[in-house]
């Protein structure tokens, strides 16, 4: 019994972040901003840029995950809320290579990686990438 409990405590937290991201499939696009240091200029720049364009991010169904070595925080632009998802970050371990300091990853509605960068991406360029996607074009046509 102790062994089972030990295994459950080890395995469940390691998959929680990834499972949480999967819940967004077909509902939201995800932007992951990963950094080894929350005080790094690229990280602070990327987060500030995204939050400046909350309306544009919400319109594009974006959910932001701020991913640090020991914490993941989720931010919904539609509701302007921010909540810590976990205190450990398996996402960080899964997505950051040994030499990475910073990374931005855009995940589409279908759950696949659409863009990955090792430097901040401007909102203009991010929105152009999203707006060029077939599903986004369909969303825009339905609005008109």
N, C-alpha and C positions, 0 to 999 in steps of 0.2 A: 504494500500500500504506500509506503514512504517513497519507494522508487517511482511509482506512478505519479504521485503528487509532485515530486521533484521534476519529472519530465514535463508535466503540464505547465509548471511554473517557468520552465526554461523555454519551451517551444512556443507557447502562446504569445508572450511579448515579442518574440522575434518575428512574428508574422503579422502583428496587429497593424503596423503602419501600412504595409503593402495591401492588406485586406481593406483598410479604411479607404485607400486610394481607389481600389476597385469598385467601391460603392458609388463612385461618381460616374462610372462608365454609362454613356448615352444620356447623361444629365448635365455634366459639367466638363469643361476643359480645365486642365490643371497646369499651373505653373509652379514648378519646384525651384526654389532658390536655396542652394546648398553652399555652406561656407564652413571653413575650419574656425573662423573667428567672427563673432557677431559685430565686432568693431572694425572690420576691414572695410575699406572704401568701396570696393565693388559690391559687397553685400548691402551696405547702407544705401548706396546709390540705387541699386536695383529695387530694393524695398520701397524707398521714397518715391521713385518714379512710378511704380505700380499704384501706390496709394494716392498719388496726385491725380491719377486717371481712374478713380474708382468707378465712375459712371460708365466709361468705355469698357472697363474690365467686366462689370456686371452685365452690360449689354451683350458681351461675348461669352457669357456664362463661365467666367474664369473663377477658379478657387485657387488661392495662394497657399502653398505650404512652405513655411520658413523652416529649413532643415539644418540644424546644427548638430555637432557631435553628440550632445546630451539632451537635446530637446527638439521636438517638432511642434510647430504652432500652425494652426489652420486659420485662414482668414477668408470669410465669404464677403465678396464685394457687394452683393445684393443686400445683405442685412447689416453690413458694416460691423460684423462681430468678429472677434478674434478669440480663439480658445486653444490652450495647450492641448495637444493630442496625446502626447506621452512625454515622459521624462528621459527615455532612452530612445536612441534613433537608429533603428536597424536600416532605415532608408539611407542614412548617411553611409553606413558600412556597405550597403548594396550598390550605391550609385557613385560614390567617390573613390577614385583610384588613389594609390599611395601618394602620388605627387600632386594631386589636385588641391587647390586652395579655395576655388570658387567654381560654381557651375550653375547654369540655368537650364532647365529642361521643360519643354512644352509638351503636354500630353493631350491628344485630341479626344473628342467625344467617344471615339471607338477604342480608346485605351492604348493607342500606339504612340510612340515618341515621334513628334513632328519636327522638333528643333532641339538642338543641344549645343550650348556654348560655354566657353570658359571665361567669358567676359560679359559684363552687363549688356542687355539688349534694350534699345530705346523702345518706348511705347509705340512710336510711329511704325517702326519695323515689326514689332510684335503684332500689332493690329493688322498690318499688311499681310503678314504670314497667315494669321487666322482668317482674315477676310478673303484670302485666296482659296481657302479650303472649300470643297464642294458642299459640305453640310452647312457651313456658314453662309455661302451664297444662297442656298435654299432658305435659310432662316431670314435673310435680308429680303428675298423675293416675297416671302409670305407676309412680311411686315407691310410691304407696299401695296 
